Structures are given as structure tokens and as C-alpha cells.
Amino acid sequence: MNKQYDVVILGSGPAGYMAATYVARARLSVAVFQGYQAGGQLMLSTEIENFPGFDTGILGPELMERLEAQAERFGAELIPQDAIAVDFRSRTFVVQTDTDEYHARTVIIATGASARWLGLPNEQRLLGRGVSVCATCDGFFFREKDVVVVGGGDTAMEEALFLTRYARQVTIVHRRSTFRASPILVEKARQHPGIRFIVESEVIDVLGDDVVEGIYIRNMQTGTVSQLPVQGVFLAIGHHPNTDLFRGVLQLDEEGYILPVERTMTSIAGVFAAGDVADPYYRQAITAAADGARAAMDVRRWLEQQQIEKRDPVPETVGSVIEVTRMP
Ligand code: NAP
């Protein structure tokens, strides 16, 4: 099978679906590669209280269902597969899955970001046996257990608060004494009787044969190593962008985030980026969705411009690499 679209969107988080809704409404043909795990990071979150229009909050997976339905309603074709390779060298871009090849005039990359790991010796071995990167998904299994949450950002605070629904004791372990998390969340966690803090400390390994039985912690001031008996270890230490497919293809920053060149356009003309994959800073559902809308509008205008230039040709730009400067 060999299919051709005006726009191919890679990713099915808020950025991908919102981009799809905008381009589909602009009467452009669009396919969304949802990936085998459709919906992105919000599928792993609980209540979203700050998405506009949902004044009483909405569950992450329900929000994603609605965004998906919205894109589909306007004719976006949803493909529940991963893109495994891209070729942006020719005028028509090529996206490959395990089974098929798709051709597109433009591509919007909205592949998002994934959870980071600590890289501890026994972390992966005990994954799913007490080690988790998603309190929302796994919290239920820790009723009346003692757990730690590692990290000092908003995610760590939120996950700790969420885990108090189940766990007997939640301990936040953070490597510094100040927090990246917003003060309101830190305060909420501090005031919760089920949460305590161990700061200026790092987890150096997870203990347990078949399931997690504890962790080793090193105090970063004194160097003292101690053991903390817990049954759950939730990592909340941030994310990295899902840009493996684009290394050596697009301009990325030192952390691997896509560097936009002109508005949402990447270093290859006709290839655009939206959401967390190009945003190490805001990383919110609403900012990702807004980015998706911006990318879709940039795509539409770019395609219109190409049409004009086809009638009145100027030097070709598709597939050419543009000099990158970081946007302020
Ligand atoms: P983050 O803000 O990057 O925080 C990551 C935390 O993990 C930091 O405290 C960091 O410590 C720690 N960390 C990183 N690597 C570590 C390592 N190797 N060992 C130990 N600790 C490590 O990530 P996030 O909390 O996932 O938040 C990401 C973005 O989403 C933020 O913009 C946040 O505001 C947003 N967010 C918002 C909400 C909300 O508004 N309700 C909820 C969740 C997330 P240092 O501080 O020492 O670097």
C-alpha cells in the first residue's frame, strides 16, 4: 500500500490531535500516526484541572478520547501504528510503519516526550514489581504500602499526593533542598499528613529479589548511605523528547528537543514540530494543544505558498536544510 496525504502527523497527544483537527478543518487530507500507545502522556495522568472549558476537571484518558474524536470528526485518518522510519530528502516525504509506506507533502512531528529513568542497577529488573514511572497507572496496587516518589518537580508532588489515596506512607526523596515544583503543590504536599520529605538525598539502588523491598539512599551532604524499607518506587524525574527518528535528520538541541527555525517549522522546510517534542519548558496539555494549532496553521500557509510558487516558480526549498538560530 502506498498512500499520499497533504499532512502526516506523528504522535497522538494534545499537539497531534489538535493539529489534526485544524488541518482537517482546512480541508487538507491528514493521517495521524498514533503509535501503538495512543494518547501520549495524558493517558498516564489523573485529573486535569487546568484545561480550558473543563471547569470541574477531566480525567487525562477522557480528554484524549475527546481530542481524538474531535480530529476524527473532521476526517483525520487515524493509524494506530508507530512510524519506524522517515525520509525527508525528497520533495514528497516518506513515513514508514512496520507494514506500509506513506507519502506526505508536509509532516508535523508531535511525538512528545517520555519518562526518564535513574539508571540504577536494579531499576529495570524490578520494573512492574514495585518500580513505576506512573502513579496513576500503578498506585492502586500499593494499598497500605510504603512508597517513595523520587523528584522535586510538579510531577513528583502530584504523584505523591495521588499516592496518598492508597499508600500508608509516601516519602518524597529529592536531591536538593529547594524544589522545581510550584510552591502551591509543594505546600499541599508538605501539609499532607501522609507525606514526608527526605531532601539532599539520592536513591542509589532498589532492593528486592522478586519485588521491591526497599531502597538505598545516600545523603548528599554527609555521604552516609541508609536503607529505607518500601514496597514501591515511583520515579518522577522528568522526561526526554522522543526524537530518536530525527537524529542526524533535523536540528535538535543538546537535550534532543527539536529546534524550530521559523515559527513551528523545523530545519527542513515542510516539516513542522509541535508540543513537548520541541518544548523543554512549558510541557502542558494546553500549550501542546496550542502548538498543534499553530503548526497546522503554519502548514496550511506553507502549502498555499508552495502553490503560489509553483505557478510563479522560485528556487526550490522543500527538503533543503535551513540554517538554525534559536528562537528567543
Ligand atoms: P521537572 O520539572 O523537570 O522536574 C524533574 C525533577 O526530577 C527535578 O526536581 C530534578 O531535580 C529531579 N531529577 C532529574 N533527574 C534526576 C536524577 N537523575 N536524580 C534525581 N533527581 C532527578 O519534571 P516534571 O516534574 O515531570 O515536570 C515537567 C513539566 O511539566 C514542568 O514544566 C511542570 O511544571 C509540568 N507539570 C505541571 C503539572 C501541573 O501544572 N499540575 C503537573 C506535572 C508536570 P533538580 O530540581 O535538582 O533538577
Residues whose N, C-alpha, C, O or C-beta is under 5 A from the ligand:
A	BS01	NAP	G151 G152 G153 D154 T155 A156 E158 R175 R176 R180 A236 I237 G238 Y281 Y282 R283
